[in-house]
Amino acid sequence: MENENMVNAAIEDFRCSIERIQLPVLKPKEFEDIYNELKQVSLSHFRQGMVKVSAIHKTRAIDEVEIIWKAKSDENRALVRNYYQESLKNMYDRTVGKNLASKKYSTDGGNESYKRDMNAMIVNYLLETEGSWDNEIKYVLTVFLEHESANEREVERMSEDRRKDKLFKVNEALKRIDNDLKNILETVTKHTWSYFKKTEADIHDYLQKQENMMHELQTAIRTNDAILRTLKEENQKLKEECEYLFEQARQEVDLLNLKLEG
């Protein structure tokens, strides 16, 4: 009976000791060290108080201690999970959540910014939780990402809508530019053609005037040539007549001289 009481006292001592642990304990190694220390202290008191340590009492004491510790361990895991859920939520609210609320990602390329910010936040979360309870860290992150997937799809949709809207506006602007260029080209072509036609008419008139002048000049030259030839012919006839008359006069003088000598 005395041994039974000592077992109960040791178990109760262990229970009271772990109730004084400030949870959550974020590092598994630290939590394990606390457990081993409290268990060792409680069981050492148990062994010192017993007249004879029996295997049955020892087994019962250890089993009860482990059951109590298992409950405390589960409680700690739950609190660790809550701690990191809150920590991740705060990180999210300061970065991605804030940007979502301000519609920062509702732009063309917003999806890339969202993914970049999410990746940075996850890296910070993993760095902060390094050396902690891996299962809880992964669970918190997995659940968070599952819930966040709806926002991710919405950001992708909005980003794609903005991209399409921007592309539509760019295409419309290009169409307007194309129409403006066509109008400018048409206007320039029209004025250029009009100017060309006018210039062509002026050149044609000028060439026609030059051709008329050449024709008149050639006509004048031909007329002058004809006059010159006529003058030459008349001058030749006059010369011939003068020579004939001179010859007649010479002959008459010769005849007169002969008569005077006879």
C-alpha positions as CSV (number, residue, x, y, z in Angstrom):
1,M,0.0,0.0,0.0
2,E,2.8,2.3,0.8
3,N,4.4,1.7,-2.5
4,E,1.1,2.4,-4.3
5,N,0.9,5.7,-2.5
6,M,4.5,6.6,-3.5
7,V,3.6,5.8,-7.2
8,N,0.5,8.1,-6.9
9,A,2.6,10.8,-5.3
10,A,5.3,10.7,-8.0
11,I,2.7,10.8,-10.7
12,E,1.0,13.8,-9.1
13,D,4.3,15.5,-8.6
14,F,5.0,15.0,-12.3
15,R,1.6,16.3,-13.2
16,C,2.0,19.5,-11.2
17,S,5.5,20.1,-12.6
18,I,4.4,20.0,-16.2
19,E,1.4,22.2,-15.5
20,R,4.0,24.9,-14.7
21,I,5.5,24.7,-18.2
22,Q,4.8,27.8,-20.2
23,L,3.4,26.7,-23.5
24,P,3.9,26.7,-26.4
25,V,7.5,25.4,-26.4
26,L,8.5,26.0,-30.0
27,K,11.7,23.9,-30.1
28,P,11.3,20.1,-30.0
29,K,14.7,19.6,-28.4
30,E,13.8,22.0,-25.6
31,F,10.5,20.4,-25.0
32,E,12.1,16.9,-24.9
33,D,14.8,18.2,-22.4
34,I,12.0,19.5,-20.1
35,Y,10.2,16.2,-20.3
36,N,13.3,14.1,-19.4
37,E,14.3,16.4,-16.6
38,L,10.8,16.4,-14.9
39,K,10.4,12.7,-15.4
40,Q,13.8,12.0,-13.9
41,V,13.1,14.2,-10.9
42,S,9.7,12.7,-10.2
43,L,10.8,9.1,-10.7
44,S,13.9,9.6,-8.5
45,H,11.6,10.8,-5.7
46,F,9.5,7.8,-6.3
47,R,12.5,5.4,-6.1
48,Q,13.9,7.0,-3.0
49,G,10.6,6.8,-1.1
50,M,9.9,3.2,-1.8
51,V,11.1,0.4,0.4
52,K,11.4,-1.9,-2.5
53,V,11.0,-0.9,-6.1
54,S,8.9,-3.5,-7.9
55,A,8.6,-3.9,-11.7
56,I,4.8,-3.4,-11.5
57,H,5.0,-0.1,-9.7
58,K,7.8,1.1,-11.8
59,T,6.0,0.2,-15.0
60,R,2.8,1.8,-13.8
61,A,4.6,5.0,-12.8
62,I,6.4,5.3,-16.2
63,D,3.2,4.5,-18.1
64,E,1.2,7.2,-16.2
65,V,4.0,9.7,-16.7
66,E,4.1,9.0,-20.4
67,I,0.3,9.3,-20.7
68,I,0.4,12.7,-18.9
69,W,3.3,13.8,-21.1
70,K,1.5,12.7,-24.2
71,A,-1.5,14.9,-23.3
72,K,0.8,17.8,-22.6
73,S,2.7,17.2,-25.8
74,D,-0.6,17.2,-27.8
75,E,-1.5,20.4,-26.1
76,N,1.8,21.9,-26.9
77,R,1.5,20.8,-30.6
78,A,-1.9,22.4,-30.8
79,L,-0.6,25.7,-29.3
80,V,2.5,25.6,-31.6
81,R,0.2,25.2,-34.6
82,N,-2.0,28.1,-33.4
83,Y,1.2,30.2,-32.8
84,Y,2.5,29.6,-36.3
85,Q,-1.0,30.1,-37.9
86,E,-1.1,33.5,-36.2
87,S,2.5,34.3,-37.2
88,L,1.8,33.3,-40.8
89,K,-1.4,35.3,-40.9
90,N,0.4,38.4,-39.6
91,M,3.1,38.0,-42.3
92,Y,0.4,37.7,-44.9
93,D,-1.6,40.7,-43.6
94,R,1.5,42.9,-43.7
95,T,2.5,41.9,-47.3
96,V,0.3,40.0,-49.7
97,G,-3.0,40.7,-47.8
98,K,-2.3,44.4,-47.8
99,N,-1.5,44.4,-51.5
100,L,-4.7,42.4,-52.2
101,A,-6.7,44.9,-50.3
102,S,-5.2,47.9,-52.2
103,K,-5.8,46.1,-55.6
104,K,-2.0,46.2,-56.3
105,Y,-2.3,42.8,-58.1
106,S,-5.3,43.9,-60.2
107,T,-3.0,45.0,-63.0
108,D,-1.3,43.5,-66.0
109,G,1.6,41.5,-64.5
110,G,-0.1,41.5,-61.1
111,N,0.0,37.7,-61.0
112,E,3.8,37.7,-61.2
113,S,4.0,40.3,-58.4
114,Y,1.6,38.2,-56.3
115,K,3.7,35.0,-56.8
116,R,6.9,36.9,-56.0
117,D,5.4,38.3,-52.8
118,M,4.0,34.9,-51.8
119,N,7.3,33.2,-52.3
120,A,9.1,35.8,-50.2
121,M,6.6,35.5,-47.4
122,I,6.9,31.6,-47.4
123,V,10.7,31.9,-47.3
124,N,10.4,34.3,-44.3
125,Y,8.0,31.9,-42.6
126,L,10.3,28.9,-43.0
127,L,13.2,30.9,-41.7
128,E,11.3,31.9,-38.7
129,T,10.1,28.4,-37.9
130,E,13.5,26.8,-38.6
131,G,14.3,24.1,-36.0
132,S,10.6,23.9,-34.8
133,W,8.1,21.2,-35.2
134,D,8.3,20.1,-38.8
135,N,4.9,18.5,-39.0
136,E,3.1,21.5,-37.6
137,I,5.1,23.9,-39.8
138,K,4.1,21.9,-42.9
139,Y,0.5,21.5,-41.8
140,V,0.0,25.2,-41.1
141,L,1.6,26.1,-44.5
142,T,-0.4,23.5,-46.4
143,V,-3.7,24.6,-44.9
144,F,-2.9,28.2,-45.5
145,L,-2.0,27.6,-49.2
146,E,-5.2,25.6,-49.7
147,H,-7.2,28.5,-48.4
148,E,-5.2,31.0,-50.4
149,S,-5.7,29.2,-53.7
150,A,-9.0,31.0,-54.2
151,N,-7.2,34.3,-54.0
152,E,-4.5,33.1,-56.3
153,R,-7.0,32.1,-59.0
154,E,-8.7,35.5,-58.6
155,V,-5.4,37.3,-59.0
156,E,-4.7,35.2,-62.1
157,R,-8.1,36.1,-63.5
158,M,-7.8,39.8,-62.8
159,S,-4.2,39.9,-64.1
160,E,-5.3,38.2,-67.3
161,D,-8.3,40.5,-67.7
162,R,-6.0,43.5,-67.3
163,R,-3.5,42.0,-69.7
164,K,-6.3,41.5,-72.3
165,D,-7.7,45.0,-71.6
166,K,-4.2,46.5,-72.1
167,L,-3.7,44.4,-75.2
168,F,-7.1,45.6,-76.6
169,K,-6.2,49.2,-75.8
170,V,-2.8,48.9,-77.5
171,N,-4.5,47.3,-80.6
172,E,-7.0,50.1,-80.7
173,A,-4.3,52.7,-80.4
174,L,-2.4,51.0,-83.2
175,K,-5.5,51.0,-85.3
176,R,-6.0,54.7,-84.7
177,I,-2.3,55.4,-85.6
178,D,-2.7,53.3,-88.7
179,N,-5.8,55.2,-89.8
180,D,-4.1,58.5,-89.0
181,L,-1.1,57.5,-91.1
182,K,-3.4,56.4,-93.9
183,N,-5.2,59.7,-93.8
184,I,-1.9,61.7,-93.7
185,L,-0.5,59.6,-96.6
186,E,-3.7,60.1,-98.6
187,T,-3.7,63.9,-98.0
188,V,0.0,64.1,-98.8
189,T,-0.5,62.0,-101.9
190,K,-3.5,64.1,-103.0
191,H,-1.6,67.4,-102.6
192,T,1.5,66.0,-104.1
193,W,-0.4,64.6,-107.1
194,S,-2.2,68.0,-107.5
195,Y,1.1,69.8,-107.3
196,F,2.6,67.4,-109.8
197,K,-0.2,67.8,-112.2
198,K,0.1,71.6,-112.0
199,T,3.8,71.4,-112.4
200,E,3.4,69.0,-115.3
201,A,1.0,71.5,-117.0
202,D,3.4,74.4,-116.4
203,I,6.3,72.4,-117.9
204,H,4.2,71.4,-120.9
205,D,3.3,75.0,-121.5
206,Y,6.9,76.0,-121.2
207,L,8.1,73.3,-123.6
208,Q,5.3,74.2,-126.0
209,K,6.4,77.9,-126.0
210,Q,10.0,76.9,-126.5
211,E,9.0,74.6,-129.4
212,N,7.0,77.5,-131.0
213,M,9.9,79.9,-130.6
214,M,12.2,77.3,-132.2
215,H,9.8,76.9,-135.0
216,E,9.5,80.6,-135.6
217,L,13.3,81.0,-135.5
218,Q,13.8,78.1,-137.9
219,T,11.1,79.7,-140.2
220,A,12.9,83.1,-139.9
221,I,16.2,81.4,-140.7
222,R,14.7,79.6,-143.7
223,T,13.1,82.9,-144.9
224,N,16.4,84.8,-144.5
225,D,18.2,82.1,-146.4
226,A,15.7,82.4,-149.3
227,I,16.1,86.2,-149.3
228,L,19.9,85.9,-149.3
229,R,19.8,83.4,-152.2
230,T,17.6,85.8,-154.1
231,L,19.9,88.7,-153.5
232,K,22.9,86.7,-154.5
233,E,21.1,85.6,-157.7
234,E,20.1,89.2,-158.5
235,N,23.6,90.4,-157.7
236,Q,25.0,87.8,-160.1
237,K,22.6,88.8,-162.9
238,L,23.5,92.5,-162.3
239,K,27.2,91.7,-162.4
240,E,26.7,89.8,-165.6
241,E,24.8,92.6,-167.2
242,C,27.4,95.1,-166.2
243,E,30.1,93.0,-167.7
244,Y,28.1,92.7,-170.9
245,L,27.5,96.4,-171.1
246,F,31.2,97.1,-170.3
247,E,32.2,94.7,-173.1
248,Q,29.8,96.4,-175.5
249,A,31.2,99.8,-174.6
250,R,34.7,98.6,-175.1
251,Q,33.9,97.3,-178.5
252,E,32.2,100.5,-179.5
253,V,35.3,102.5,-178.3
254,D,37.6,100.2,-180.3
255,L,35.4,100.6,-183.4
256,L,35.4,104.4,-183.0
257,N,39.2,104.5,-182.7
258,L,39.6,102.5,-185.9
259,K,37.4,105.0,-187.7
260,L,39.4,107.9,-186.5
261,E,42.7,106.4,-187.6
262,G,41.3,105.7,-191.1
